[in-house]
Amino acid sequence: MIWPLNETHDPDLRSWVEAANDAANDFPIQNLPYGVFRRRNSDEPPRIGVAIGDQILDLALCGRNGFLDRLPREVVTACQEASLNALMALGRARWTALRQRVRRGVRTDTGEASGAAARFLIAMNAAEMCLPAGIRN
């Protein structure tokens, strides 16, 4: 299925995450993929994040610290999981709402202070990616 383009695909969007403005980067503000990660060489449990530039926005921390408060409670709860299963089960409207909230938080033109989300970022080179979803039989 091809999803319709919306304002999130605007090529003129800019982020205060500098690497997200580099045309050579795989994760510009127009492409914010979900994944599961943990800090490299740690025994932390895996958690959900969103890639932006050369950073990962930790959605578990965002949820626990009020950054996602305007979203439905089930979205915030799903962001606390160690896989994408619960979030994906909520459906496209919910993941889109989450992605729009993240995008608003990292854009330069929204009036949100960069510090609001900056404290929830981890450098990609300090993280290891984990299995994103549990596979069921």
Secondary structure as GFF3:
##gff-version 3
##sequence-region A 1 137
A	DSSP	three_ten_helix	7	9	.	.	.	ID=ss1
A	DSSP	three_ten_helix	18	21	.	.	.	ID=ss2
A	DSSP	beta_strand	34	39	.	.	.	ID=ss3
A	DSSP	beta_strand	47	52	.	.	.	ID=ss4
A	DSSP	beta_strand	55	58	.	.	.	ID=ss5
A	DSSP	alpha_helix	59	64	.	.	.	ID=ss6
A	DSSP	alpha_helix	73	78	.	.	.	ID=ss7
A	DSSP	alpha_helix	85	89	.	.	.	ID=ss8
A	DSSP	alpha_helix	92	106	.	.	.	ID=ss9
A	DSSP	alpha_helix	115	118	.	.	.	ID=ss10
A	DSSP	beta_strand	121	123	.	.	.	ID=ss11
A	DSSP	three_ten_helix	124	126	.	.	.	ID=ss12
A	DSSP	beta_strand	127	129	.	.	.	ID=ss13
###
